């Protein structure tokens, strides 16, 4: 390298050349010096009192609690997630629903519906409430294709995000995937609300999501009680399915 560089040489890097290289590996632990309100942040994100959070953290082993000093943000995030998951499990055990007079308008299917990725849209549909539907996954796309060509189905709808079931697990509520009406006599359960997942195993679902599905089951079970009929075909059923084949098994194909 030259002792003095011109501006042009510095910009072009022409005065530098590689004569020898060497690799060195250094391991170090970087600890944040930013102060964290451990009790306050977890309390805010879990909606529990500081006293309750303190009691929970006191039950953690010293080794686990020591992770807070290593990575405070991750410790707070994981502690919050685990506490909220346990809250969800405990809450739905005592959950019940009561009917109210409010209803959804039919324009919920078009209101505030924005499609950002048209590659996820399936069009030219014959049995959907509209001739197109937006999908969130390959599982949903295949589900639509099978429903739209099925002789058992009368009509179906991809439920918009605005249609939600209230749950005690956050403010957004739970949004099921599908409303399906089978042809009368084709299956035992004509009216069906479905949630499509790539796997039927609840172990592969996030605990919060699993808890919301349990809330939905209680919600539709409550609606069943309002149907003054012994005919199961007139009652709305809800379940999680992985494919159209699973759906037919659940509804009891005649």
C-alpha positions in Angstrom: 0.0 0.0 0.0 1.2 3.5 -0.9 2.0 6.0 1.9 -0.1 8.6 0.2 -3.3 8.0 -1.9 -4.9 10.2 -4.4 -8.7 10.7 -4.3 -9.1 8.7 -7.5 -7.0 5.8 -6.2 -9.0 5.7 -3.0 -12.3 5.5 -4.8 -11.2 2.8 -7.2 -9.2 0.8 -4.6 -6.4 0.4 -7.1 -3.6 1.0 -4.6 -4.7 -2.0 -2.5 -3.7 -5.6 -3.3 -4.1 -8.9 -1.4 -0.7 -10.5 -0.5 -1.7 -12.8 2.3 -4.9 -14.0 4.0 -5.6 -15.6 7.4 -8.8 -16.9 9.0 -9.5 -16.5 12.7 -12.5 -17.5 14.7 -13.5 -15.7 17.9 -16.3 -16.7 20.2 -17.8 -14.1 22.5 -21.1 -13.5 24.2 -22.6 -10.0 23.7 -24.8 -8.9 26.6 -27.1 -6.0 26.3 -26.7 -3.0 28.5 -30.3 -1.8 27.8 -32.3 -1.8 31.0 -35.4 -4.1 30.9 -38.5 -4.0 33.1 -38.9 -7.7 33.3 -42.1 -7.8 35.4 -43.6 -4.8 33.6 -43.1 -6.1 30.1 -44.4 -9.6 30.7 -47.3 -8.2 32.8 -48.3 -5.9 29.9 -48.1 -8.7 27.2 -50.0 -11.3 29.3 -52.5 -9.0 31.0 -51.5 -10.4 34.4 -50.5 -8.5 37.5 -46.8 -7.9 38.3 -47.4 -9.9 41.5 -48.6 -12.9 39.5 -45.7 -12.7 37.1 -43.3 -12.5 40.1 -44.8 -15.7 41.5 -44.4 -17.5 38.2 -40.8 -16.4 37.7 -39.9 -17.4 41.2 -40.8 -21.0 40.3 -38.2 -21.0 37.5 -34.9 -22.7 38.2 -31.9 -20.5 38.7 -30.3 -21.9 35.5 -33.3 -21.0 33.4 -33.7 -17.6 35.0 -30.0 -16.9 34.3 -30.9 -16.8 30.6 -32.4 -13.4 31.2 -29.0 -11.9 31.6 -27.7 -13.6 28.4 -30.6 -12.5 26.2 -33.3 -10.4 27.9 -35.5 -9.9 24.8 -35.7 -13.6 24.0 -36.3 -14.5 27.7 -39.2 -12.0 27.9 -40.6 -13.2 24.5 -40.5 -16.9 25.4 -41.8 -16.3 29.0 -44.7 -14.3 27.6 -45.5 -17.0 24.9 -45.5 -19.8 27.4 -47.6 -17.9 30.0 -50.2 -17.0 27.3 -50.4 -20.6 26.1 -51.1 -21.8 29.6 -53.7 -19.0 30.1 -55.4 -20.1 26.9 -55.6 -23.8 28.0 -57.0 -22.8 31.4 -59.5 -20.3 30.0 -61.3 -22.4 27.5 -62.0 -25.1 30.1 -64.6 -22.7 31.6 -65.7 -21.0 28.5 -69.4 -20.7 27.5 -71.3 -18.7 24.8 -74.6 -16.9 24.9 -76.6 -15.8 21.9 -77.0 -12.1 21.0 -79.2 -10.4 18.4 -76.4 -9.1 16.2 -76.0 -10.6 12.7 -73.5 -10.2 9.8 -74.7 -8.5 6.6 -74.2 -10.3 3.3 -71.8 -7.6 2.1 -69.2 -8.9 4.5 -67.9 -11.1 1.6 -67.0 -8.0 -0.4 -66.4 -5.3 2.2 -62.7 -4.3 2.7 -61.6 -7.4 0.7 -58.2 -6.5 -0.8 -56.4 -9.0 -3.0 -52.6 -8.3 -3.0 -51.5 -11.5 -4.7 -53.6 -12.6 -7.7 -51.5 -15.8 -8.0 -53.4 -17.1 -5.0 -56.8 -16.5 -6.6 -58.9 -19.4 -8.0 -61.4 -18.2 -10.5 -64.2 -19.6 -12.7 -65.8 -21.3 -9.7 -69.3 -22.7 -10.1 -70.3 -23.5 -6.5 -68.6 -20.8 -4.5 -70.8 -17.8 -3.5 -68.7 -15.8 -5.9 -67.0 -17.0 -9.1 -63.6 -16.6 -7.5 -61.8 -17.1 -4.1 -58.5 -16.2 -2.6 -56.5 -19.0 -1.0 -53.8 -19.0 1.7 -52.0 -22.2 0.9 -51.8 -25.2 -1.5 -54.0 -27.1 0.9 -56.8 -24.6 0.4 -56.4 -24.4 -3.3 -56.7 -28.2 -3.6 -59.7 -28.1 -1.2 -61.5 -25.6 -3.4 -60.9 -27.6 -6.6 -62.3 -30.7 -5.0 -65.3 -28.9 -3.5 -66.2 -27.1 -6.7 -66.4 -30.4 -8.7 -68.1 -32.4 -6.0 -71.6 -33.7 -6.6 -72.3 -33.7 -2.9 -71.9 -29.9 -2.4 -74.6 -27.3 -3.1 -72.7 -24.2 -2.3 -69.7 -23.1 -0.3 -67.9 -19.9 0.8 -64.4 -19.0 1.8 -65.2 -17.0 4.9 -63.8 -13.5 4.9 -61.5 -12.2 7.6 -64.2 -10.0 8.9 -66.2 -13.0 10.0 -64.9 -13.9 13.4 -65.9 -15.9 16.5 -65.1 -14.0 19.7 -62.6 -15.8 22.0 -60.9 -14.8 25.2 -57.5 -15.2 23.4 -56.8 -11.7 22.1 -58.9 -9.1 20.4 -58.9 -10.4 16.8 -61.2 -13.4 17.4 -61.1 -16.7 15.4 -61.7 -16.7 11.7 -62.8 -20.2 10.3 -61.9 -21.0 6.8 -65.1 -22.4 5.1 -68.9 -22.5 5.3 -70.2 -25.4 3.3 -73.8 -26.5 2.5 -74.2 -30.1 1.2 -77.1 -31.3 -0.9 -79.9 -32.5 1.2 -79.6 -36.3 1.6 -76.0 -36.5 0.4 -74.5 -36.5 3.9 -75.7 -36.7 7.5 -74.6 -33.2 8.4 -75.7 -30.8 5.6 -74.4 -27.5 7.1 -70.7 -27.4 8.0 -68.0 -25.0 9.0 -64.5 -26.2 8.3 -61.0 -25.3 9.2 -58.4 -26.7 6.7 -55.0 -27.6 8.0 -52.2 -29.5 6.4 -52.2 -32.0 9.2 -55.0 -33.3 11.5 -52.5 -33.6 14.4 -53.1 -30.9 17.0 -49.5 -31.3 18.1 -48.5 -29.5 14.9 -50.7 -26.5 15.7 -49.5 -23.6 17.8 -51.1 -23.9 21.3 -52.9 -20.5 20.9 -54.4 -21.6 17.6 -55.4 -25.0 19.0 -57.1 -23.2 21.8 -59.0 -20.9 19.4 -60.3 -24.0 17.5 -61.5 -25.4 20.8 -63.4 -22.2 21.4 -65.0 -22.5 17.9 -66.1 -26.0 18.7 -67.9 -24.7 21.9 -69.4 -21.8 19.9 -71.0 -24.1 17.3 -72.0 -26.6 19.9 -74.0 -23.8 21.5 -75.7 -23.0 18.2 -76.7 -26.6 17.9 -78.8 -26.3 21.0 -80.8 -23.5 19.3 -82.0 -25.8 16.5 -85.4 -27.2 17.6 -85.1 -30.4 15.7 -83.8 -33.9 16.2 -82.6 -34.0 12.6 -78.8 -33.7 12.7 -78.8 -32.5 9.1 -80.3 -29.2 10.2 -77.6 -28.5 12.7 -74.3 -26.6 11.9 -71.2 -28.7 12.6 -67.7 -27.6 12.9 -64.4 -29.5 12.7 -60.8 -29.3 11.5 -60.0 -31.2 8.3 -56.9 -31.8 6.2 -58.6 -32.6 2.9 -61.9 -33.0 1.2 -61.7 -36.7 1.9 -61.4 -36.0 5.6 -64.4 -33.7 5.3 -66.6 -36.4 3.8 -65.6 -38.7 6.6 -66.6 -36.1 9.3 -70.0 -35.2 7.8 -70.9 -38.9 7.3 -71.4 -39.5 3.6 -74.6 -41.3 2.9 
